[in-house]
Amino acid sequence: MAPITGHCDPRFAAVEEAFRANFDERGEVGAAVCVRLRGETVVDLAGGWADAAFRTPWTLDTVVDVYSVGKAVIGTLALQLVDEGLLDLDAPLGEVWPELAAGGTERATLRHALSHRAGLPAIAEPLTDDDLWDWDRMCAALAATPAWFAPGSRHVYHVNTYGHLLGEVVRRATGATPSERLAAVTEPLGLDLWFGVPDHALDRCADVLWASPSGGPRPDPETLDHESRMNLLAHFNPPGYSSIGVVNSPQWRAAVVPSTNSHASARAIAGLYAALLEPGRVLSGEVLAEATTPQSVGPCPILGEDVSFGLGFQPTTARRPLGPNPRSFGHFGSGGALGYADPDSGVAFGYVMNHLIPRWQSSRNRALIDALHGCLA
C-alpha cells in the first residue's frame, strides 16, 4: 500500500480518490498533487515512494525532475523582461546575443523562440555530457548552429535547446543567470523550484524511474536526412540532453538545463501558477494574455502530431484539455508532470511524479484534472 500524506478539503474528496486510484489502479510509484483555488490551498497530497527500492516515502516537500514543465518557467522569466521593457517580443534576438546571428538565426525573435519557431531545435556540433554541465559551452555551440529552418516559417518543438536559448537571452539582457532570475521569483513566494538543485535540497530529490533509460542504439547522424538528423540531435546531442543515462546523477541535478531538468515540488508548481493568476505579481495581465493565446498551431515533426504553442505556455486543447474552460494554460512534462492555471475558475494546479510513462498526458494526470473540475462544476 502506498503511504498517502497531506490534506484535502472535503469539497475536493474526488481528487483525493483519483490520487489514491492512481497508485491502486494506474501504476503510480511516487507523486504529489497540489491545487490552489483563488489562492487557498484546497488539495495538498503526497504519496508513494521516492526511490525504486520503495524505502523512501514521498513527502510534501519532495522534489523531482519535472522536465518540460520547466519550459513555462524559463518562458516566464523571458516574458518578465518584456514587461520590464528590456526585451521586445518582435525584435531580433541578435540584438542582445550577437553571436546568435549564424545561418539565418539573426532573424529569430523572442516571439519565435517562445513559440518554438526560432529554427534552433538541435545543436549541430557533436557534444559530450561533459559539455552538458557547462552553460557557456552549450550556449556557444547553440549560437554557432545554422538555423535548421527559416525562423518563423514553422514550429518544431525545441525539446532541449529551449532552455539554453531563452536562458542565455535572459542572461544577456540582465547580466543574471537563469537560476538567479528564477530565485528572485520563487524565494519571495517560498517555492521549491530550481534550475540546478542547491546542495541543501539534494537529499529531497526523488529518483526518476524509466523503463528504458538507455534508449537503445542510435544511428549515425551523418547518415540521416535533414529532418531525421534534426530530430536525433534534438534529443541526444549531448547524449544526455534528454536526461537519458544521467538522470538521478548529482551532475544532472546540479546542472542548469531549464527546458529539461527543472526540479520542483507539486506545491511549488501550483504556487507559481497561483501567482501568475494575480495580475502584476509575476507578469502583467496584458503580457500573460498574449502569452497564453495560441501563436502557432499545426504539425510538429519532433512530437509527431498537431500541437498548439503560446509564448512559453501550452494553451488548453481538445486533445489535452486543462479543464473545461478555454483560457486555461500551462505546460506538461515528460511522463505526465503538469502545471496549469484556469483564470475562469481560479484554479492553479501542480502534479509531479517519478514513474515516467510516454508523452505528456497520462491516465493519471487526466484523472486528477477530471476529478478537480468535476468538483467545481
Contacts in CASP RR format, 6 or more apart in sequence:
PFRMAT RR
TARGET T0000
AUTHOR 0000-0000-0000
METHOD contacts of the structure
MODEL  1
MAPITGHCDPRFAAVEEAFRANFDERGEVGAAVCVRLRGETVVDLAGGWA
DAAFRTPWTLDTVVDVYSVGKAVIGTLALQLVDEGLLDLDAPLGEVWPEL
AAGGTERATLRHALSHRAGLPAIAEPLTDDDLWDWDRMCAALAATPAWFA
PGSRHVYHVNTYGHLLGEVVRRATGATPSERLAAVTEPLGLDLWFGVPDH
ALDRCADVLWASPSGGPRPDPETLDHESRMNLLAHFNPPGYSSIGVVNSP
QWRAAVVPSTNSHASARAIAGLYAALLEPGRVLSGEVLAEATTPQSVGPC
PILGEDVSFGLGFQPTTARRPLGPNPRSFGHFGSGGALGYADPDSGVAFG
YVMNHLIPRWQSSRNRALIDALHGCLA
2 20 0 8 1.000
2 23 0 8 1.000
2 24 0 8 1.000
2 28 0 8 1.000
2 30 0 8 1.000
2 47 0 8 1.000
2 48 0 8 1.000
2 49 0 8 1.000
3 47 0 8 1.000
3 48 0 8 1.000
3 57 0 8 1.000
3 58 0 8 1.000
4 16 0 8 1.000
4 19 0 8 1.000
4 20 0 8 1.000
4 23 0 8 1.000
4 45 0 8 1.000
4 46 0 8 1.000
4 47 0 8 1.000
4 48 0 8 1.000
5 45 0 8 1.000
5 46 0 8 1.000
5 47 0 8 1.000
5 57 0 8 1.000
5 59 0 8 1.000
5 60 0 8 1.000
6 44 0 8 1.000
6 45 0 8 1.000
6 46 0 8 1.000
6 60 0 8 1.000
7 43 0 8 1.000
7 44 0 8 1.000
7 45 0 8 1.000
8 15 0 8 1.000
8 16 0 8 1.000
8 42 0 8 1.000
8 43 0 8 1.000
8 44 0 8 1.000
8 45 0 8 1.000
9 42 0 8 1.000
9 43 0 8 1.000
11 42 0 8 1.000
11 375 0 8 1.000
12 35 0 8 1.000
12 42 0 8 1.000
12 43 0 8 1.000
12 371 0 8 1.000
12 372 0 8 1.000
12 375 0 8 1.000
13 375 0 8 1.000
14 371 0 8 1.000
14 372 0 8 1.000
14 374 0 8 1.000
14 375 0 8 1.000
15 33 0 8 1.000
15 35 0 8 1.000
15 43 0 8 1.000
15 45 0 8 1.000
15 368 0 8 1.000
15 371 0 8 1.000
15 372 0 8 1.000
15 375 0 8 1.000
16 43 0 8 1.000
16 45 0 8 1.000
17 371 0 8 1.000
18 367 0 8 1.000
18 368 0 8 1.000
18 370 0 8 1.000
18 371 0 8 1.000
19 31 0 8 1.000
19 33 0 8 1.000
19 45 0 8 1.000
19 47 0 8 1.000
19 368 0 8 1.000
21 367 0 8 1.000
22 28 0 8 1.000
22 31 0 8 1.000
22 364 0 8 1.000
22 367 0 8 1.000
22 368 0 8 1.000
23 30 0 8 1.000
23 31 0 8 1.000
23 47 0 8 1.000
23 48 0 8 1.000
26 362 0 8 1.000
26 363 0 8 1.000
26 364 0 8 1.000
26 367 0 8 1.000
27 355 0 8 1.000
27 364 0 8 1.000
28 48 0 8 1.000
28 353 0 8 1.000
28 355 0 8 1.000
28 364 0 8 1.000
29 48 0 8 1.000
29 49 0 8 1.000
29 52 0 8 1.000
29 54 0 8 1.000
29 209 0 8 1.000
29 353 0 8 1.000
29 354 0 8 1.000
29 355 0 8 1.000
30 47 0 8 1.000
30 48 0 8 1.000
30 49 0 8 1.000
30 50 0 8 1.000
30 58 0 8 1.000
30 206 0 8 1.000
30 353 0 8 1.000
30 354 0 8 1.000
30 355 0 8 1.000
31 46 0 8 1.000
31 47 0 8 1.000
31 48 0 8 1.000
31 58 0 8 1.000
31 266 0 8 1.000
31 351 0 8 1.000
31 352 0 8 1.000
31 353 0 8 1.000
31 354 0 8 1.000
31 355 0 8 1.000
31 364 0 8 1.000
32 45 0 8 1.000
32 46 0 8 1.000
32 47 0 8 1.000
32 58 0 8 1.000
32 60 0 8 1.000
32 62 0 8 1.000
32 265 0 8 1.000
32 266 0 8 1.000
32 267 0 8 1.000
32 351 0 8 1.000
32 352 0 8 1.000
32 353 0 8 1.000
33 43 0 8 1.000
33 45 0 8 1.000
33 266 0 8 1.000
33 349 0 8 1.000
33 350 0 8 1.000
33 351 0 8 1.000
33 368 0 8 1.000
34 41 0 8 1.000
34 43 0 8 1.000
34 44 0 8 1.000
34 45 0 8 1.000
34 265 0 8 1.000
34 266 0 8 1.000
34 267 0 8 1.000
34 269 0 8 1.000
34 270 0 8 1.000
34 271 0 8 1.000
34 349 0 8 1.000
34 350 0 8 1.000
34 351 0 8 1.000
35 41 0 8 1.000
35 42 0 8 1.000
35 43 0 8 1.000
35 44 0 8 1.000
35 270 0 8 1.000
35 347 0 8 1.000
35 348 0 8 1.000
35 349 0 8 1.000
35 350 0 8 1.000
35 372 0 8 1.000
36 42 0 8 1.000
36 270 0 8 1.000
36 271 0 8 1.000
36 273 0 8 1.000
36 274 0 8 1.000
36 347 0 8 1.000
36 348 0 8 1.000
36 349 0 8 1.000
37 345 0 8 1.000
37 346 0 8 1.000
37 347 0 8 1.000
37 348 0 8 1.000
38 346 0 8 1.000
39 274 0 8 1.000
39 346 0 8 1.000
39 348 0 8 1.000
41 267 0 8 1.000
41 270 0 8 1.000
43 372 0 8 1.000
44 60 0 8 1.000
44 266 0 8 1.000
44 267 0 8 1.000
46 58 0 8 1.000
46 59 0 8 1.000
46 60 0 8 1.000
46 62 0 8 1.000
46 266 0 8 1.000
47 57 0 8 1.000
47 58 0 8 1.000
48 57 0 8 1.000
48 58 0 8 1.000
49 55 0 8 1.000
49 56 0 8 1.000
49 57 0 8 1.000
49 58 0 8 1.000
50 56 0 8 1.000
50 57 0 8 1.000
50 58 0 8 1.000
50 59 0 8 1.000
50 62 0 8 1.000
50 64 0 8 1.000
50 205 0 8 1.000
50 206 0 8 1.000
50 207 0 8 1.000
50 354 0 8 1.000
51 206 0 8 1.000
51 207 0 8 1.000
52 207 0 8 1.000
52 209 0 8 1.000
56 206 0 8 1.000
58 206 0 8 1.000
58 354 0 8 1.000
59 204 0 8 1.000
60 265 0 8 1.000
60 267 0 8 1.000
61 192 0 8 1.000
61 204 0 8 1.000
61 265 0 8 1.000
61 267 0 8 1.000
62 204 0 8 1.000
62 205 0 8 1.000
62 206 0 8 1.000
62 265 0 8 1.000
63 192 0 8 1.000
63 194 0 8 1.000
63 197 0 8 1.000
63 201 0 8 1.000
63 204 0 8 1.000
63 205 0 8 1.000
63 206 0 8 1.000
63 263 0 8 1.000
63 264 0 8 1.000
63 265 0 8 1.000
63 268 0 8 1.000
63 352 0 8 1.000
64 205 0 8 1.000
64 206 0 8 1.000
64 208 0 8 1.000
64 263 0 8 1.000
64 264 0 8 1.000
64 265 0 8 1.000
64 337 0 8 1.000
64 352 0 8 1.000
64 353 0 8 1.000
64 354 0 8 1.000
65 208 0 8 1.000
65 243 0 8 1.000
65 247 0 8 1.000
65 252 0 8 1.000
65 253 0 8 1.000
65 260 0 8 1.000
65 261 0 8 1.000
65 262 0 8 1.000
65 263 0 8 1.000
66 262 0 8 1.000
66 263 0 8 1.000
66 264 0 8 1.000
66 269 0 8 1.000
66 333 0 8 1.000
66 337 0 8 1.000
66 352 0 8 1.000
67 243 0 8 1.000
67 260 0 8 1.000
67 261 0 8 1.000
67 262 0 8 1.000
67 333 0 8 1.000
67 334 0 8 1.000
67 335 0 8 1.000
67 337 0 8 1.000
68 159 0 8 1.000
68 259 0 8 1.000
68 260 0 8 1.000
68 331 0 8 1.000
68 332 0 8 1.000
68 333 0 8 1.000
68 334 0 8 1.000
68 337 0 8 1.000
68 360 0 8 1.000
69 262 0 8 1.000
69 264 0 8 1.000
69 269 0 8 1.000
69 331 0 8 1.000
69 332 0 8 1.000
69 333 0 8 1.000
69 337 0 8 1.000
69 338 0 8 1.000
69 339 0 8 1.000
69 352 0 8 1.000
70 258 0 8 1.000
70 259 0 8 1.000
70 262 0 8 1.000
70 331 0 8 1.000
70 333 0 8 1.000
71 162 0 8 1.000
71 163 0 8 1.000
71 258 0 8 1.000
71 259 0 8 1.000
71 312 0 8 1.000
71 331 0 8 1.000
72 312 0 8 1.000
72 313 0 8 1.000
72 314 0 8 1.000
72 330 0 8 1.000
72 331 0 8 1.000
72 339 0 8 1.000
73 182 0 8 1.000
73 193 0 8 1.000
73 195 0 8 1.000
73 258 0 8 1.000
73 262 0 8 1.000
73 272 0 8 1.000
74 162 0 8 1.000
74 163 0 8 1.000
74 166 0 8 1.000
74 167 0 8 1.000
74 170 0 8 1.000
74 178 0 8 1.000
74 195 0 8 1.000
74 258 0 8 1.000
74 259 0 8 1.000
74 262 0 8 1.000
74 312 0 8 1.000
75 114 0 8 1.000
75 166 0 8 1.000
75 311 0 8 1.000
75 312 0 8 1.000
76 185 0 8 1.000
76 272 0 8 1.000
76 276 0 8 1.000
76 282 0 8 1.000
76 283 0 8 1.000
76 312 0 8 1.000
77 166 0 8 1.000
77 167 0 8 1.000
77 170 0 8 1.000
77 178 0 8 1.000
77 181 0 8 1.000
77 182 0 8 1.000
77 185 0 8 1.000
78 87 0 8 1.000
78 110 0 8 1.000
78 113 0 8 1.000
78 114 0 8 1.000
78 166 0 8 1.000
78 167 0 8 1.000
78 169 0 8 1.000
78 170 0 8 1.000
78 312 0 8 1.000
79 114 0 8 1.000
79 283 0 8 1.000
79 287 0 8 1.000
79 288 0 8 1.000
79 291 0 8 1.000
79 311 0 8 1.000
79 312 0 8 1.000
80 181 0 8 1.000
80 185 0 8 1.000
80 282 0 8 1.000
80 283 0 8 1.000
81 87 0 8 1.000
81 170 0 8 1.000
81 173 0 8 1.000
81 174 0 8 1.000
82 88 0 8 1.000
82 89 0 8 1.000
82 110 0 8 1.000
82 287 0 8 1.000
83 283 0 8 1.000
83 284 0 8 1.000
83 287 0 8 1.000
86 173 0 8 1.000
86 174 0 8 1.000
87 96 0 8 1.000
87 110 0 8 1.000
87 169 0 8 1.000
87 173 0 8 1.000
88 110 0 8 1.000
89 109 0 8 1.000
89 110 0 8 1.000
89 111 0 8 1.000
89 114 0 8 1.000
89 290 0 8 1.000
89 311 0 8 1.000
90 109 0 8 1.000
90 110 0 8 1.000
90 111 0 8 1.000
91 109 0 8 1.000
91 110 0 8 1.000
92 101 0 8 1.000
92 106 0 8 1.000
92 107 0 8 1.000
92 108 0 8 1.000
92 109 0 8 1.000
93 100 0 8 1.000
93 105 0 8 1.000
93 108 0 8 1.000
93 109 0 8 1.000
93 110 0 8 1.000
93 113 0 8 1.000
93 118 0 8 1.000
93 169 0 8 1.000
94 100 0 8 1.000
94 101 0 8 1.000
94 105 0 8 1.000
94 106 0 8 1.000
94 108 0 8 1.000
96 169 0 8 1.000
96 172 0 8 1.000
96 173 0 8 1.000
97 143 0 8 1.000
97 168 0 8 1.000
97 169 0 8 1.000
97 172 0 8 1.000
99 140 0 8 1.000
99 143 0 8 1.000
99 144 0 8 1.000
100 106 0 8 1.000
100 108 0 8 1.000
100 143 0 8 1.000
102 143 0 8 1.000
102 144 0 8 1.000
102 145 0 8 1.000
102 146 0 8 1.000
102 147 0 8 1.000
103 146 0 8 1.000
103 147 0 8 1.000
104 146 0 8 1.000
104 147 0 8 1.000
104 150 0 8 1.000
104 151 0 8 1.000
105 118 0 8 1.000
105 119 0 8 1.000
105 120 0 8 1.000
105 143 0 8 1.000
105 145 0 8 1.000
105 146 0 8 1.000
105 147 0 8 1.000
105 151 0 8 1.000
107 150 0 8 1.000
107 151 0 8 1.000
107 152 0 8 1.000
108 117 0 8 1.000
108 118 0 8 1.000
108 119 0 8 1.000
108 120 0 8 1.000
108 147 0 8 1.000
108 151 0 8 1.000
108 152 0 8 1.000
109 118 0 8 1.000
109 151 0 8 1.000
110 169 0 8 1.000
111 117 0 8 1.000
111 295 0 8 1.000
111 311 0 8 1.000
112 118 0 8 1.000
112 119 0 8 1.000
112 151 0 8 1.000
112 152 0 8 1.000
113 158 0 8 1.000
113 162 0 8 1.000
113 165 0 8 1.000
113 166 0 8 1.000
113 169 0 8 1.000
114 166 0 8 1.000
114 291 0 8 1.000
114 295 0 8 1.000
114 310 0 8 1.000
114 311 0 8 1.000
114 312 0 8 1.000
115 155 0 8 1.000
115 295 0 8 1.000
115 296 0 8 1.000
115 309 0 8 1.000
115 310 0 8 1.000
115 311 0 8 1.000
115 312 0 8 1.000
116 155 0 8 1.000
116 156 0 8 1.000
116 157 0 8 1.000
116 158 0 8 1.000
116 162 0 8 1.000
116 296 0 8 1.000
116 300 0 8 1.000
116 309 0 8 1.000
117 151 0 8 1.000
117 152 0 8 1.000
117 153 0 8 1.000
117 154 0 8 1.000
117 155 0 8 1.000
117 156 0 8 1.000
117 296 0 8 1.000
118 147 0 8 1.000
118 151 0 8 1.000
118 152 0 8 1.000
118 158 0 8 1.000
118 165 0 8 1.000
119 147 0 8 1.000
119 148 0 8 1.000
119 149 0 8 1.000
119 150 0 8 1.000
119 151 0 8 1.000
119 152 0 8 1.000
119 156 0 8 1.000
119 158 0 8 1.000
120 142 0 8 1.000
120 145 0 8 1.000
120 147 0 8 1.000
120 148 0 8 1.000
120 158 0 8 1.000
120 161 0 8 1.000
120 165 0 8 1.000
121 148 0 8 1.000
121 156 0 8 1.000
121 157 0 8 1.000
121 158 0 8 1.000
121 159 0 8 1.000
121 161 0 8 1.000
121 230 0 8 1.000
121 234 0 8 1.000
121 302 0 8 1.000
122 145 0 8 1.000
122 148 0 8 1.000
122 161 0 8 1.000
122 229 0 8 1.000
122 230 0 8 1.000
122 231 0 8 1.000
122 232 0 8 1.000
122 233 0 8 1.000
122 234 0 8 1.000
122 237 0 8 1.000
123 138 0 8 1.000
123 141 0 8 1.000
123 142 0 8 1.000
123 145 0 8 1.000
123 161 0 8 1.000
123 233 0 8 1.000
123 237 0 8 1.000
124 141 0 8 1.000
124 144 0 8 1.000
124 145 0 8 1.000
124 146 0 8 1.000
124 233 0 8 1.000
125 141 0 8 1.000
125 144 0 8 1.000
125 145 0 8 1.000
126 237 0 8 1.000
127 137 0 8 1.000
127 138 0 8 1.000
127 141 0 8 1.000
127 237 0 8 1.000
127 238 0 8 1.000
128 238 0 8 1.000
128 239 0 8 1.000
129 238 0 8 1.000
129 239 0 8 1.000
129 240 0 8 1.000
129 246 0 8 1.000
129 251 0 8 1.000
131 137 0 8 1.000
131 138 0 8 1.000
131 141 0 8 1.000
131 238 0 8 1.000
132 138 0 8 1.000
132 238 0 8 1.000
132 240 0 8 1.000
132 241 0 8 1.000
132 246 0 8 1.000
132 255 0 8 1.000
132 257 0 8 1.000
133 251 0 8 1.000
133 254 0 8 1.000
133 255 0 8 1.000
135 164 0 8 1.000
135 168 0 8 1.000
135 177 0 8 1.000
135 256 0 8 1.000
138 164 0 8 1.000
139 164 0 8 1.000
139 168 0 8 1.000
142 161 0 8 1.000
142 164 0 8 1.000
142 165 0 8 1.000
142 168 0 8 1.000
143 168 0 8 1.000
148 156 0 8 1.000
148 226 0 8 1.000
148 230 0 8 1.000
149 156 0 8 1.000
155 296 0 8 1.000
155 298 0 8 1.000
155 300 0 8 1.000
155 307 0 8 1.000
155 309 0 8 1.000
156 230 0 8 1.000
156 234 0 8 1.000
156 300 0 8 1.000
156 301 0 8 1.000
156 302 0 8 1.000
157 234 0 8 1.000
157 300 0 8 1.000
157 302 0 8 1.000
157 303 0 8 1.000
157 307 0 8 1.000
158 165 0 8 1.000
158 234 0 8 1.000
158 259 0 8 1.000
159 234 0 8 1.000
159 235 0 8 1.000
159 242 0 8 1.000
159 259 0 8 1.000
159 260 0 8 1.000
159 302 0 8 1.000
160 234 0 8 1.000
160 235 0 8 1.000
160 241 0 8 1.000
160 242 0 8 1.000
160 257 0 8 1.000
160 259 0 8 1.000
160 260 0 8 1.000
161 234 0 8 1.000
161 259 0 8 1.000
162 258 0 8 1.000
162 259 0 8 1.000
163 178 0 8 1.000
163 257 0 8 1.000
163 258 0 8 1.000
163 259 0 8 1.000
163 260 0 8 1.000
164 257 0 8 1.000
164 258 0 8 1.000
164 259 0 8 1.000
166 258 0 8 1.000
167 178 0 8 1.000
167 258 0 8 1.000
170 176 0 8 1.000
170 178 0 8 1.000
170 181 0 8 1.000
171 177 0 8 1.000
171 178 0 8 1.000
174 181 0 8 1.000
176 184 0 8 1.000
177 256 0 8 1.000
178 195 0 8 1.000
178 256 0 8 1.000
178 258 0 8 1.000
179 194 0 8 1.000
179 195 0 8 1.000
179 196 0 8 1.000
179 256 0 8 1.000
182 193 0 8 1.000
182 194 0 8 1.000
182 195 0 8 1.000
183 194 0 8 1.000
185 191 0 8 1.000
185 272 0 8 1.000
185 275 0 8 1.000
185 282 0 8 1.000
186 192 0 8 1.000
186 193 0 8 1.000
186 194 0 8 1.000
186 268 0 8 1.000
186 272 0 8 1.000
189 271 0 8 1.000
189 272 0 8 1.000
189 275 0 8 1.000
190 268 0 8 1.000
191 264 0 8 1.000
191 267 0 8 1.000
191 268 0 8 1.000
191 271 0 8 1.000
191 272 0 8 1.000
192 201 0 8 1.000
192 204 0 8 1.000
192 264 0 8 1.000
192 265 0 8 1.000
192 267 0 8 1.000
192 268 0 8 1.000
193 262 0 8 1.000
193 263 0 8 1.000
193 264 0 8 1.000
193 265 0 8 1.000
193 268 0 8 1.000
193 269 0 8 1.000
193 272 0 8 1.000
194 201 0 8 1.000
194 262 0 8 1.000
194 263 0 8 1.000
194 264 0 8 1.000
195 256 0 8 1.000
195 257 0 8 1.000
195 258 0 8 1.000
195 261 0 8 1.000
195 262 0 8 1.000
196 253 0 8 1.000
196 254 0 8 1.000
196 255 0 8 1.000
196 256 0 8 1.000
196 261 0 8 1.000
196 263 0 8 1.000
197 205 0 8 1.000
197 253 0 8 1.000
197 254 0 8 1.000
197 263 0 8 1.000
201 263 0 8 1.000
202 250 0 8 1.000
202 253 0 8 1.000
202 254 0 8 1.000
205 248 0 8 1.000
205 253 0 8 1.000
205 263 0 8 1.000
206 354 0 8 1.000
207 248 0 8 1.000
207 354 0 8 1.000
208 243 0 8 1.000
208 247 0 8 1.000
208 248 0 8 1.000
208 354 0 8 1.000
208 356 0 8 1.000
209 354 0 8 1.000
209 355 0 8 1.000
209 356 0 8 1.000
210 244 0 8 1.000
210 247 0 8 1.000
210 356 0 8 1.000
211 356 0 8 1.000
213 244 0 8 1.000
213 245 0 8 1.000
213 247 0 8 1.000
214 244 0 8 1.000
214 245 0 8 1.000
215 244 0 8 1.000
218 232 0 8 1.000
218 236 0 8 1.000
219 232 0 8 1.000
221 229 0 8 1.000
221 232 0 8 1.000
221 233 0 8 1.000
221 237 0 8 1.000
222 229 0 8 1.000
224 232 0 8 1.000
227 301 0 8 1.000
230 301 0 8 1.000
231 301 0 8 1.000
231 302 0 8 1.000
234 302 0 8 1.000
235 241 0 8 1.000
235 242 0 8 1.000
236 242 0 8 1.000
236 244 0 8 1.000
239 245 0 8 1.000
240 246 0 8 1.000
241 257 0 8 1.000
241 260 0 8 1.000
242 260 0 8 1.000
243 252 0 8 1.000
243 260 0 8 1.000
243 261 0 8 1.000
246 252 0 8 1.000
252 261 0 8 1.000
253 261 0 8 1.000
253 263 0 8 1.000
255 261 0 8 1.000
264 352 0 8 1.000
265 352 0 8 1.000
266 350 0 8 1.000
266 351 0 8 1.000
266 352 0 8 1.000
267 350 0 8 1.000
269 337 0 8 1.000
269 338 0 8 1.000
269 339 0 8 1.000
269 349 0 8 1.000
269 350 0 8 1.000
269 351 0 8 1.000
269 352 0 8 1.000
270 339 0 8 1.000
270 348 0 8 1.000
270 349 0 8 1.000
270 350 0 8 1.000
271 348 0 8 1.000
272 282 0 8 1.000
272 348 0 8 1.000
273 330 0 8 1.000
273 339 0 8 1.000
273 340 0 8 1.000
273 341 0 8 1.000
273 348 0 8 1.000
273 349 0 8 1.000
273 350 0 8 1.000
274 341 0 8 1.000
274 348 0 8 1.000
275 281 0 8 1.000
275 282 0 8 1.000
276 282 0 8 1.000
276 283 0 8 1.000
276 288 0 8 1.000
276 341 0 8 1.000
276 348 0 8 1.000
277 341 0 8 1.000
277 343 0 8 1.000
277 346 0 8 1.000
277 348 0 8 1.000
279 285 0 8 1.000
279 288 0 8 1.000
283 291 0 8 1.000
290 311 0 8 1.000
291 310 0 8 1.000
291 311 0 8 1.000
291 312 0 8 1.000
291 313 0 8 1.000
291 329 0 8 1.000
292 310 0 8 1.000
292 311 0 8 1.000
292 313 0 8 1.000
292 315 0 8 1.000
292 327 0 8 1.000
292 329 0 8 1.000
292 330 0 8 1.000
293 310 0 8 1.000
293 315 0 8 1.000
294 308 0 8 1.000
294 309 0 8 1.000
294 310 0 8 1.000
294 315 0 8 1.000
295 309 0 8 1.000
295 310 0 8 1.000
295 311 0 8 1.000
296 308 0 8 1.000
296 309 0 8 1.000
296 310 0 8 1.000
297 306 0 8 1.000
297 307 0 8 1.000
297 308 0 8 1.000
297 309 0 8 1.000
298 306 0 8 1.000
298 307 0 8 1.000
298 308 0 8 1.000
299 305 0 8 1.000
299 306 0 8 1.000
299 307 0 8 1.000
300 306 0 8 1.000
300 307 0 8 1.000
305 319 0 8 1.000
306 319 0 8 1.000
307 314 0 8 1.000
307 317 0 8 1.000
308 314 0 8 1.000
308 315 0 8 1.000
308 317 0 8 1.000
310 329 0 8 1.000
312 331 0 8 1.000
313 329 0 8 1.000
313 330 0 8 1.000
313 331 0 8 1.000
314 320 0 8 1.000
314 329 0 8 1.000
314 330 0 8 1.000
314 331 0 8 1.000
314 332 0 8 1.000
315 328 0 8 1.000
315 329 0 8 1.000
316 322 0 8 1.000
316 323 0 8 1.000
316 325 0 8 1.000
316 326 0 8 1.000
316 327 0 8 1.000
316 328 0 8 1.000
316 329 0 8 1.000
316 340 0 8 1.000
319 361 0 8 1.000
320 332 0 8 1.000
320 360 0 8 1.000
320 361 0 8 1.000
321 328 0 8 1.000
321 369 0 8 1.000
322 328 0 8 1.000
322 329 0 8 1.000
322 330 0 8 1.000
322 340 0 8 1.000
322 342 0 8 1.000
322 349 0 8 1.000
322 369 0 8 1.000
323 342 0 8 1.000
323 369 0 8 1.000
323 370 0 8 1.000
323 372 0 8 1.000
323 373 0 8 1.000
324 373 0 8 1.000
325 342 0 8 1.000
325 343 0 8 1.000
325 344 0 8 1.000
325 345 0 8 1.000
327 342 0 8 1.000
327 343 0 8 1.000
327 344 0 8 1.000
328 340 0 8 1.000
328 341 0 8 1.000
328 342 0 8 1.000
328 343 0 8 1.000
328 344 0 8 1.000
329 340 0 8 1.000
329 341 0 8 1.000
330 338 0 8 1.000
330 339 0 8 1.000
330 340 0 8 1.000
330 341 0 8 1.000
331 338 0 8 1.000
331 339 0 8 1.000
331 340 0 8 1.000
332 338 0 8 1.000
332 339 0 8 1.000
332 360 0 8 1.000
332 361 0 8 1.000
332 365 0 8 1.000
333 360 0 8 1.000
334 356 0 8 1.000
334 359 0 8 1.000
334 360 0 8 1.000
335 353 0 8 1.000
335 355 0 8 1.000
335 356 0 8 1.000
335 357 0 8 1.000
335 358 0 8 1.000
335 359 0 8 1.000
335 360 0 8 1.000
335 362 0 8 1.000
336 351 0 8 1.000
336 353 0 8 1.000
336 356 0 8 1.000
336 357 0 8 1.000
336 359 0 8 1.000
336 360 0 8 1.000
336 361 0 8 1.000
336 362 0 8 1.000
336 364 0 8 1.000
336 365 0 8 1.000
337 351 0 8 1.000
337 352 0 8 1.000
337 353 0 8 1.000
337 365 0 8 1.000
338 349 0 8 1.000
338 350 0 8 1.000
338 351 0 8 1.000
338 360 0 8 1.000
338 365 0 8 1.000
339 349 0 8 1.000
339 350 0 8 1.000
339 351 0 8 1.000
340 347 0 8 1.000
340 348 0 8 1.000
340 349 0 8 1.000
340 350 0 8 1.000
341 347 0 8 1.000
341 348 0 8 1.000
341 349 0 8 1.000
342 349 0 8 1.000
345 373 0 8 1.000
345 376 0 8 1.000
347 372 0 8 1.000
347 373 0 8 1.000
347 376 0 8 1.000
349 368 0 8 1.000
349 369 0 8 1.000
349 372 0 8 1.000
351 364 0 8 1.000
351 365 0 8 1.000
351 368 0 8 1.000
353 364 0 8 1.000
357 364 0 8 1.000
END
